[in-house]
Amino acid sequence: MFLGACRLTKRILALAVGLSSIVIFASCGGSSNSKTHTSGLPERVIASQGVSSPTAAGGLYIIDGANDTIARVAPLSSGGSPGLMVTSPTRNILAAYDASTTTVFAINTAKETALGNVKIQGSTTSMTVPLASPIGYAAVPSATVVGFAFQGAVDALNFLTGSLLTIAVPNAQTVVSNSTGTQLLVFSSDSDSMTVLAPNAAVPPVDTSCYGTTPNLVCTIVPGFDRPVFAVVNGSTAYVMNCGPQCGGVQASVAVVDLSTLTITSTIPVDAATMGFLNGSTLYVAGTPATAPANACTGQTTAATVCGRLDLVDLGSGTVTSSAVITDGFHHRMDMTANGQLFIGSYGCTNIGDVNNPSGEVRGCLSIYKTADGSVLIPGDNGDVNGFQGFTGRLVEYVAQGGNLRVYDLNKDILLINDFVPQGSINIPGYIGDVKAIDFF
C-alpha cells in the first residue's frame, strides 16, 4: 500500500509540474506575428546546419519562404551540429537535435528565442512534440537503465525546466504520438511488437514499467506485428508499417490498429513498408523489397540494380490498387505538394553519377510520384534525403538532400524534362540536416 501511494503521489506531482509549465508557456504567447520576432518575416522556414569548418558553428538558419533568401539575422543557437527537427502541431515550438552534444534544443518560434534544452542519453533519429506545450519525446536506443541488461528508452523532455524523465523501452528506435499526446507508439529494432506508452502516468526520474510482467498504467506491449517501424495516426486508428523482410521479418504489410482497444483489426499485404503518408482514403506506402525480382527496376532506364516500391492502399477496400517503382534505400520521409506530387525520400540508397560533374545518369535517394497520372520522376541529384517542406500558397518544395537545401519549382511540367533539377539551392554553408516551416503559408 505504501509503495502504491508513493507512486500515485509522484504521478500527481509530475502532472502538476507539467501543467504549471504549460500555463507558464501559454502566458508567453504563441503568435507568429512578424512584429514580435527579430527577423520580421511573416513566412519563415528553418534549416538546420551542421558544422562547416573548425571556425564555424552550427545553427538554425531562418529563411524567407516567400523568396528563398536567408534572413539577415544571426542563426538561432542549437549546438554545434543540429540536424533532425520537429515542430508542434501549431508550430509554436521547434525542437532540434544536436548530435555533437546529444542535446535537444527548443525554440519559441513566435519570438525566435531559445525556450530551453535537455541533454538526452544518446543519439536519436526520432522525436515528437505532440502538443503546443513545451514537452517533447525522443527515442534513444542506446540509453542505459541501471539494474537492467537491456538498452533503450523514450526520454520525456521538459524544455522549460530542463528536466528529463526516462521511460525504459528496450531498443526504442521510433516514437509516434497520437493527436492528444496521451499515447506514444514506440517501435524497437528487431521486434514483432509495438509498445504503447501513457507518458502522463510515468514516474520520474526513471520509469521501468515496460519491464514488468503484468499490465500497468504506463506501458502496454501489443504483439502480432512483423518488424514494425513506423505508424501513421488518424484519430483513433493507427496504420502501422510492418517492415517485414527488409528488416529481417516475413511479410511486409500495413497493420490497422484500433488505438482505443489496442487491437489489430486488419492487415494489408504490401510490397515493402518503412514509411507511409495518408491523403484522404489513400495510404501511400514506401519501402524496398529485400530480394529480386520484387526489387527490380522494371520500367526505368538506370544503372541501379535495386529499386524500391510505392504502393497505393485504398483504405476503404483494404487493398493495394497500384504500385510504382521508386529509388531504393530505407524510406523515411514523404510530403505531398499542393498540386499532387508526392515527394519520397530515403537514406542508404544507390547513388549514381555526380551532380557536381554530370556526364551521364545522376541519381540519389529522391523520387517524385505524380498522382495525376501515376508516373515517377527521379531527379538528378545525389545523397540521402533528410527533410521536406511544402507550402499551400506557393508551388515550391524544399528538399534537404545530400547536405544541400534544394528548391523545386512545381509550376513546371517536370515530366517533360528528362533530368529535372531544382530551380536552385539556398546556399547555406555546412551540412543541411533538415528543413521545417514555422509559419503556415
C-alpha positions, 0 to 999 in steps of 0.5 A: 500500500505504501509503495502504491501511494508513493507512486500515485503521489509522484504521478500527481506531482509530475502532472502538476509540474507539467501543467504549471509549465504549460500555463507558464508557456501559454502566458508567453504567447504563441503568435507568429506575428512578424512584429514580435520576432527579430527577423520580421518575416511573416513566412519563415522556414528553418534549416538546420546546419551542421558544422562547416569548418573548425571556425564555424558553428552550427545553427538554425538558419531562418529563411524567407519562404516567400523568396528563398533568401536567408534572413539577415539575422544571426542563426538561432543557437542549437549546438554545434551540429543540429540536424533532425527537427520537429515542430508542434502541431501549431508550430509554436515550438521547434525542437532540434537535435544536436548530435555533437552534444546529444542535446535537444534544443527548443525554440519559441518560434513566435519570438525566435528565442531559445525556450530551453534544452535537455541533454538526452542519453544518446543519439536519436533519429526520432522525436515528437512534440505532440502538443503546443506545450513545451514537452517533447519525446525522443527515442534513444536506443542506446540509453542505459537503465541501471539494474537492467541488461537491456538498452533503450528508452523514450526520454520525456523532455521538459524544455522549460525546466530542463528536466528529463524523465526516462521511460525504459523501452528496450531498443526504442528506435521510433516514437509516434504520438497520437493527436492528444499526446496521451499515447506514444507508439514506440517501435524497437529494432528487431521486434514483432511488437509495438509498445504503447506508452501513457507518458502522463502516468510515468514516474520520474526520474526513471520509469521501468514499467515496460519491464514488468510482467503484468499490465500497468498504467504506463506501458502496454506491449501489443504483439502480432506485428512483423518488424514494425517501424513506423505508424501513421495516426488518424484519430483513433486508428493507427496504420502501422508499417510492418517492415517485414523482410527488409528488416529481417521479418516475413511479410511486409504489410500495413497493420490497422490498429484500433488505438482505443482497444489496442487491437489489430483489426486488419492487415494489408499485404504490401510490397515493402513498408518503412514509411507511409503518408495518408491523403484522404482514403489513400495510404501511400506506402514506401519501402524496398523489397529485400530480394529480386525480382520484387526489387527490380527496376522494371520500367526505368532506364538506370544503372541501379540494380535495386529499386524500391516500391510505392504502393497505393492502399485504398483504405476503404477496400483494404487493398493495394490498387497500384504500385510504382517503382521508386529509388531504393534505400530505407524510406523515411520521409514523404510530403505531398505538394499542393498540386499532387506530387508526392515527394519520397525520400530515403537514406542508404540508397544507390547513388549514381553519377555526380551532380557536381560533374554530370556526364551521364545518369545522376541519381540519389535517394529522391523520387517524385510520384505524380498522382495525376497520372501515376508516373515517377520522376527521379531527379538528378541529384545525389545523397540521402534525403533528410527533410521536406517542406511544402507550402499551400500558397506557393508551388515550391518544395524544399528538399534537404538532400545530400547536405544541400537545401534544394528548391523545386519549382512545381509550376513546371511540367517536370515530366517533360524534362528528362533530368529535372533539377531544382530551380536552385539551392539556398546556399547555406554553408555546412551540412543541411540536416533538415528543413521545417516551416514555422509559419503556415503559408 
